[in-house]
Amino acid sequence: MHSGADIKEFGGQMSGPPLIPMIHAIEAASKPVVAAIEGIALGGGLELALGCHYRIAHSKARVGLPEVTLGLLPGAGGSQRLPRLIGVPAALDLITTGRHVTAAEALKFGLVDQITDHNTVNVAVKFAQRVADQPLDARRISTYPCLCPSDVAVLFEEVMQRVRRTARGAIAPIACVQAVRAAATLPYNQGMERERELMATLFTSGQARALQYFFFAQRAVGRWSMPSGARWDTSKPRPVHKAAVIGLGTMGRGITVALAQAGFSVVAVETQEKQLMEAKQAISGMLERGAKRRGVAPALDKINYGRNIQSVADVDLVIEAVFEDMALKKKVFQQLSAVCKPSTFLCSNTSGLDIDQLACQTRNPELVVGMHFFAPAHVMKLLEVVYGPKSSPLAVATAMQLGKKIGKVSVAVGNCRGFVGNRMLKPYLEQALFLLEEGATPEFVDQVLEEFGFAMGVFRMSDLSGLDVGWKVRMADGLAMPDPTTGQPTRLRQGRRYSPLGDLLCEQGRFGQKTGRGWYQYDKPGSQVAKPDPWLHSFLDEYRARHALVAHRIDHQEVLERCLYSMINEGFRILEDGIAAGPEDIDVIYVFGYSWPRHHGGPMFYAATVGLNKVLERLEHYYQAHPDVPSLQPCHLLRKLVASGSPPIQKWREVIKKVRSQL
Ligand SMILES: CCC/C=C/C(=O)SCCNC(=O)CCNC(=O)[C@H](O)C(C)(C)COP(=O)([O-])OP(=O)([O-])OC[C@H]1O[C@@H](n2cnc3c(N)ncnc32)[C@H](O)[C@@H]1OP(=O)([O-])[O-]
């Protein structure tokens, strides 16, 4: 088993002998060298095997060149040998995606010479004896010509365009294509030189550091802790065999599919007949499509549908996914508490409501936690597991383990409005609206955010998810209403600046893609092609005139700083309040749940990269200009970190601990 270089050593002194000369020496050896691959051979591990004359893999082995996921390329000859061995198209696929392949697939590619179910080393020794007297000249991959399709220039052009489109500003996938192009067009030695130059650029890039940080952050979130001192390693989960989902709207359907696909028996309850029929059809379709993609049988028989909440009496865990309305959810929790076994965990898929209020409706509030999925729930990797003041470590451990079993990256977070993800989204969305009021257009704001690396800018995203969702929440909060004295929308609510722009669009029936109009216009309802809307531009002009707002030129820097730094500032408040245990939790939530570009590490890592003093200074600047926007006021923890000399992100927890103990 060889998982490649020790990622902690990147950027510092690497231990052990230099890999490239060692691989060259193996390849140049006059005796045959056979690599026996068991478990995994990734990165440098596979590059070493590519220097050998033959490769034998166990049938359960996996191989791959995952360097691109760490912001690098296979820099020990991998980018030059792999295309020579398996051809340019297959090598481009493996190197630009970093995906792991099974032994069977590796054999199909010609990456390994033989696979075995027996002891790999024994088989490799026998193999070596068999080939001992065969000439090695034809086994040294660096001497192979690179197998290219005749239209290789067109192929590289197409791949480069596709990679640029999907890389969202990440440089490693592009460098990977350039390195493979060098293999296809240059002699081996020159190709190696090009690989070295490209690797040197990547090695010192901030993106590689961000991706390597993120590798460890993903693993760090599994080591959760609660302010009570409960921890992942001292809290045992209870096994869950049978689960239930209550409410089969979009979220409930996705959650049911995720559970069934992972092998859980699911009781899926929907009280409305028509909705239940539609849900059954939709869930079966999702399961069948997923099974076809994975080449397995659809898990249709794992689900029992029902209209009656009584049918969940014997399940181990329930996930409530009814409409986002506190009164309704409270009622459901009262019913569940009466119907279920006393030991059943009761979880809510709320995206921001108070878990404690729900827990208070039940006999066993310690068994209540939030399980906040992201749409579409069977696809999106993120799960926020939300503990309230009464939630037991057992309930948190069980929800975290269930998340893992259904393939989610689960992050344990505290209970507050919006939890971590949606709480941080609020100032970000708010700033985007303020920027429109002050002179920007939705297209410009989105362009800046998409250039930064978000899959979608804030306004395109809002059109996709539907403007009416937030409108209903703001109405319930008493925000989205005209001023009772004037009947006019006001720009001040509850003592702070408020933008009613989203509410005004909803009043016009502009709910986004589904109505064919939102921040953009669409050819027809449901279309995904967003086009700038002249109506919206005149509407903004009129709005500014009505409120005596003078449009000013807003540049790229202002959009980025106001949207991102206000969100980051909220992230520091979340850390200060103990809602997230550390910056890694926030960063993992943002990358997996909100399409934050992974090559920027996550919002908190990005703040560290920009420099905490710069973030502080710019927030102070904007807060001075907008004193009625509290989210721009730099929080105590940020000031404290800057005053402590802006320690590296790995040391923030020490400062956070001090700040929390002073509160
Ligand atoms: C010039 C040429 C240089 C060569 C470059 C390369 O080789 S680039 C290629 C570089 N290689 C890669 O990109 C491979 C990266 N690794 C993987 O993809 C997966 O770990 C796995 C598939 C090997 C095992 O998955 P799994 O779910 O069974 O296990 P898990 O993921 O939970 O890990 C268990 C523990 O091991 C830790 N750890 C693991 N690998 C490394 C590492 N390389 N380094 C350091 N640490 C590593 C991991 O952090 C965790 O520690 P914790 O949190 O317990 O303290």
The ligand as a Tripos MOL2 file, in Angstrom:
@<TRIPOS>MOLECULE
LIG
   55    57     1     0     0
SMALL
NO_CHARGES

@<TRIPOS>ATOM
      1 C1          7.6680   14.7160   -6.5010 C.3       1 LIG1
      2 C2          6.5960   13.6520   -6.3270 C.3       1 LIG1
      3 C3          5.9100   13.7200   -5.0340 C.3       1 LIG1
      4 C4          4.8030   12.7760   -4.9340 C.2       1 LIG1
      5 C5          3.5310   13.2710   -4.7850 C.2       1 LIG1
      6 C6          2.4470   12.4090   -4.4190 C.2       1 LIG1
      7 O1          2.5650   11.2540   -4.1060 O.2       1 LIG1
      8 S1          0.9450   13.1860   -4.4170 S.3       1 LIG1
      9 C7         -0.2090   11.9880   -3.8460 C.3       1 LIG1
     10 C8         -0.4070   12.0890   -2.3760 C.3       1 LIG1
     11 N1         -1.3510   11.1070   -1.9180 N.am      1 LIG1
     12 C9         -2.6680   11.2840   -1.9630 C.2       1 LIG1
     13 O2         -3.1820   12.2450   -2.4600 O.2       1 LIG1
     14 C10        -3.4940   10.2030   -1.3060 C.3       1 LIG1
     15 C11        -4.2910   10.8230   -0.1850 C.3       1 LIG1
     16 N2         -4.9470    9.8530    0.6320 N.am      1 LIG1
     17 C12        -6.1450    9.2900    0.3160 C.2       1 LIG1
     18 O3         -6.6960    9.5000   -0.7440 O.2       1 LIG1
     19 C13        -6.8050    8.4430    1.3540 C.3       1 LIG1
     20 O4         -6.2410    8.7760    2.5860 O.3       1 LIG1
     21 C14        -6.6080    6.9260    1.1140 C.3       1 LIG1
     22 C15        -7.4030    6.5100   -0.1220 C.3       1 LIG1
     23 C16        -5.1390    6.5910    0.9580 C.3       1 LIG1
     24 C17        -7.1540    6.1520    2.3580 C.3       1 LIG1
     25 O5         -8.4650    6.5540    2.6350 O.3       1 LIG1
     26 P1         -9.1450    6.1450    4.0130 P.3       1 LIG1
     27 O6        -10.5460    6.6790    3.9600 O.co2     1 LIG1
     28 O7         -8.9240    4.7060    4.2540 O.co2     1 LIG1
     29 O8         -8.3150    6.9220    5.1330 O.3       1 LIG1
     30 P2         -8.2210    8.5040    5.4240 P.3       1 LIG1
     31 O9         -8.3250    9.3030    4.1770 O.co2     1 LIG1
     32 O10        -9.1430    8.8400    6.5380 O.co2     1 LIG1
     33 O11        -6.7080    8.6050    5.9030 O.3       1 LIG1
     34 C18        -6.2600    8.0470    7.1230 C.3       1 LIG1
     35 C19        -5.2500    8.9740    7.7480 C.3       1 LIG1
     36 O12        -4.0770    9.0370    6.9180 O.3       1 LIG1
     37 C20        -3.7940   10.3660    6.5610 C.3       1 LIG1
     38 N3         -3.2460   10.3590    5.1850 N.ar      1 LIG1
     39 C21        -3.7020    9.6280    4.1520 C.ar      1 LIG1
     40 N4         -2.9290    9.8340    3.0740 N.ar      1 LIG1
     41 C22        -1.9700   10.7120    3.4660 C.ar      1 LIG1
     42 C23        -0.8830   11.3000    2.8020 C.ar      1 LIG1
     43 N5         -0.5920   11.0070    1.5210 N.pl3     1 LIG1
     44 N6         -0.1000   12.1530    3.4740 N.ar      1 LIG1
     45 C24        -0.3670   12.4340    4.7680 C.ar      1 LIG1
     46 N7         -1.3920   11.9050    5.4630 N.ar      1 LIG1
     47 C25        -2.1760   11.0530    4.8060 C.ar      1 LIG1
     48 C26        -5.1190   11.0900    6.6510 C.3       1 LIG1
     49 O13        -4.9290   12.4720    6.8160 O.3       1 LIG1
     50 C27        -5.7340   10.4160    7.8700 C.3       1 LIG1
     51 O14        -5.1380   10.9730    9.0210 O.3       1 LIG1
     52 P3         -6.0180   11.2470   10.3370 P.3       1 LIG1
     53 O15        -7.1220   12.1620    9.9170 O.co2     1 LIG1
     54 O16        -6.5240    9.9130   10.7510 O.co2     1 LIG1
     55 O17        -5.0410   11.8820   11.2750 O.co2     1 LIG1
@<TRIPOS>BOND
     1     1     2 1
     2     2     3 1
     3     3     4 1
     4     4     5 2
     5     5     6 1
     6     6     7 2
     7     6     8 1
     8     8     9 1
     9     9    10 1
    10    10    11 1
    11    11    12 1
    12    12    13 2
    13    12    14 1
    14    14    15 1
    15    15    16 1
    16    16    17 1
    17    17    18 2
    18    17    19 1
    19    19    20 1
    20    19    21 1
    21    21    22 1
    22    21    23 1
    23    21    24 1
    24    24    25 1
    25    25    26 1
    26    26    27 2
    27    26    28 1
    28    26    29 1
    29    29    30 1
    30    30    31 2
    31    30    32 1
    32    30    33 1
    33    33    34 1
    34    34    35 1
    35    35    36 1
    36    35    50 1
    37    36    37 1
    38    37    38 1
    39    37    48 1
    40    38    39 ar
    41    38    47 ar
    42    39    40 ar
    43    40    41 ar
    44    41    42 ar
    45    41    47 ar
    46    42    43 1
    47    42    44 ar
    48    44    45 ar
    49    45    46 ar
    50    46    47 ar
    51    48    49 1
    52    48    50 1
    53    50    51 1
    54    51    52 1
    55    52    53 2
    56    52    54 1
    57    52    55 1
@<TRIPOS>SUBSTRUCTURE
     1 LIG1         1 GROUP 0 **** ****
